[in-house]
Amino acid sequence: MSAPDPGPLSGRRAQAARNDARILDAAREVFLADPDAPVAAVATRAGVGISALYRRYPSKQDLLRALAADGLARYIADLETALAAEAAPWDAYVACLHRVVEGGGQALAQRLAGTFAPTPELSRMAEQATRLADTLLDRVRRSGDLRDDVSGADIVLLLETVMLVDLPGADRGAALRHRYLTLLLQALHNPVEGPLPGAPAQQADLVARWRGSAAG
């Protein structure tokens, strides 16, 4: 007996993969703008039926977890690329932050804090991302190019702020996001004009955002 033709199955799998990519891309845009947006808004943005979305993600919690995992994986990959780069520390750092802003994953993970209950795997990924980010920050700080009165948590919140820029149009403000990131990087680069007021944000401040995670 000949083996069954895998073509239709492969086609269905390919379509499912395309739908999943569209759903995650749409969810990234929708929830970055409004973490409390309904799942229906994601389906509309993705151009898929709500039933198709729920077949892949039975609840909003499941979708948010998948989105956070995707964002953390992108962020970890960006950090690893920067740490492996042969460029000068500051140049590698600047390139990394532009990639992070382009991908949007890191800011989204922070925006979703407290909206769902993280899994142990998500917590592990978050810890890995924090370690890599701290290593990269220490490297660029030792180079003398980064002002010494900012913390890693400050950088996380600044990136989140940049990612909130969203405008009508084909690029939805992408060019402006990179423009404002460049402006911020110039403010972070030594030599500086003067000290910053107040105390820097701390990692504990970021962790605290997850304590009110929604259940179920």
C-alpha positions in Angstrom: 0.0 0.0 0.0 1.4 3.4 -0.9 1.9 6.0 1.7 -0.8 8.7 1.9 -0.1 11.9 0.2 1.1 14.4 2.8 0.4 17.4 0.6 -3.0 18.5 2.0 -1.8 18.0 5.6 1.3 20.0 4.9 -0.9 22.7 3.3 -3.1 22.8 6.4 0.0 23.0 8.7 1.4 25.8 6.5 -1.9 27.7 6.7 -2.0 27.2 10.5 1.5 28.5 10.8 0.7 31.6 8.8 -2.4 32.2 10.8 -0.4 31.8 14.1 2.1 34.3 12.9 -0.6 36.8 11.9 -2.3 36.3 15.3 0.9 36.9 17.2 1.8 40.0 15.1 -1.7 41.4 15.5 -1.7 40.7 19.3 1.6 42.4 19.6 0.2 45.6 18.1 -3.1 45.4 19.9 -1.9 44.6 23.4 1.1 47.0 23.2 -1.4 49.8 22.7 -3.9 48.4 25.2 -3.2 45.3 27.4 -6.9 45.2 28.3 -8.1 45.0 24.7 -10.5 42.1 24.0 -9.4 39.0 22.0 -11.9 40.0 19.3 -9.7 43.0 18.5 -6.8 40.7 17.8 -8.8 38.5 15.5 -10.0 41.6 13.6 -6.5 43.0 13.3 -5.1 39.5 12.2 -7.9 39.0 9.6 -8.9 35.6 11.1 -12.1 34.4 12.5 -12.6 34.4 16.3 -13.1 30.6 16.2 -9.8 30.1 14.4 -8.1 32.2 17.1 -9.7 30.3 19.9 -8.8 26.9 18.4 -5.1 28.0 18.7 -5.5 29.9 22.0 -8.4 28.7 24.1 -8.3 31.8 26.3 -6.8 35.2 26.5 -4.4 34.0 29.1 -3.1 31.4 26.7 -2.6 34.1 24.0 -0.9 36.5 26.4 1.5 33.7 27.7 2.4 32.8 24.1 2.9 36.5 23.2 5.1 37.0 26.3 7.2 33.9 25.5 7.6 35.1 21.9 8.7 38.6 23.1 11.2 37.2 25.6 12.7 34.9 23.0 13.2 37.8 20.6 14.7 39.9 23.4 17.1 37.1 24.5 18.2 36.6 20.9 18.9 40.3 20.5 21.0 40.4 23.7 22.9 37.3 22.7 23.7 38.8 19.4 25.0 42.0 21.0 27.2 40.0 23.5 28.7 38.0 20.6 29.4 41.1 18.5 32.9 42.1 17.8 32.0 45.8 17.6 32.9 48.3 20.3 30.7 48.0 23.4 28.8 51.2 22.8 28.2 50.4 19.1 27.0 46.9 20.0 24.7 48.3 22.7 23.2 50.9 20.3 22.6 48.3 17.6 21.0 46.0 20.2 18.5 48.5 21.4 17.5 49.4 17.9 16.8 45.7 17.2 14.8 45.5 20.5 12.7 48.5 19.4 12.2 47.0 16.0 11.0 43.7 17.4 8.9 45.2 20.1 9.1 42.0 22.2 10.8 43.4 25.3 8.5 46.4 25.7 5.5 44.2 25.2 6.6 41.7 27.9 6.7 44.6 30.3 3.3 46.0 29.2 1.7 42.6 29.8 3.0 42.5 33.4 0.2 41.7 35.8 -2.3 40.8 33.1 -1.7 37.0 33.3 -0.2 34.4 35.6 3.3 33.5 34.2 4.4 29.9 33.9 7.7 28.6 35.4 9.1 28.6 31.8 8.3 32.3 31.3 9.9 33.1 34.7 13.0 31.2 33.6 13.1 33.1 30.3 12.7 36.4 32.2 15.5 35.6 34.5 17.8 34.7 31.6 16.9 37.9 29.8 17.7 39.9 33.0 21.1 38.2 33.3 22.0 38.9 29.7 20.8 42.5 29.9 22.9 43.1 33.1 26.0 41.5 31.4 25.6 43.8 28.4 25.0 46.9 30.5 28.0 46.1 32.7 30.2 45.7 29.6 29.1 49.1 28.1 29.4 50.8 31.5 33.0 49.5 31.9 33.8 51.1 28.5 33.0 54.5 30.0 30.5 55.3 27.3 27.4 55.0 29.4 26.5 57.5 32.0 26.8 55.9 35.5 23.6 57.2 37.0 21.2 55.1 35.1 20.1 51.5 35.9 19.1 48.5 33.8 15.5 49.0 35.0 15.7 52.6 33.7 16.6 51.3 30.3 13.7 48.8 30.3 11.2 51.6 31.1 12.7 54.0 28.5 12.4 51.3 25.8 8.8 50.7 26.9 8.2 54.5 26.6 9.6 54.6 23.1 7.5 51.7 22.0 4.3 53.5 23.0 4.7 55.8 19.9 2.0 54.6 17.5 0.7 56.6 14.6 -1.6 56.1 11.6 0.3 55.1 8.5 2.1 52.2 6.9 4.9 52.1 9.4 2.7 53.1 12.4 5.4 55.4 13.7 8.4 53.0 13.4 10.7 55.7 12.0 9.8 58.0 14.9 10.5 55.2 17.4 14.0 54.9 16.1 14.4 58.7 16.0 13.4 59.0 19.7 15.6 56.0 20.7 18.5 57.8 19.1 17.7 60.9 21.0 17.6 58.9 24.3 20.8 57.2 23.5 22.5 60.6 23.0 21.3 61.5 26.5 22.7 58.2 27.9 26.1 58.6 26.3 29.0 60.1 28.2 30.0 62.9 28.6 26.8 64.2 30.2 25.7 67.7 31.0 24.7 67.0 34.6 23.3 64.5 37.0 19.7 63.2 36.8 17.2 64.1 39.5 15.8 61.4 41.7 16.7 57.8 42.1 17.0 55.2 39.3 14.4 52.5 38.8 15.3 49.1 40.2 14.8 45.6 39.0 12.5 45.0 42.1 10.2 47.7 40.7 9.8 45.7 37.4 9.3 42.4 39.3 6.5 44.0 41.4 4.5 44.7 38.3 3.9 40.9 38.0 2.5 40.4 41.5 -1.1 41.3 40.6 -1.2 38.8 37.7 -4.7 37.8 36.6 -5.7 34.3 37.4 -7.1 31.7 35.0 
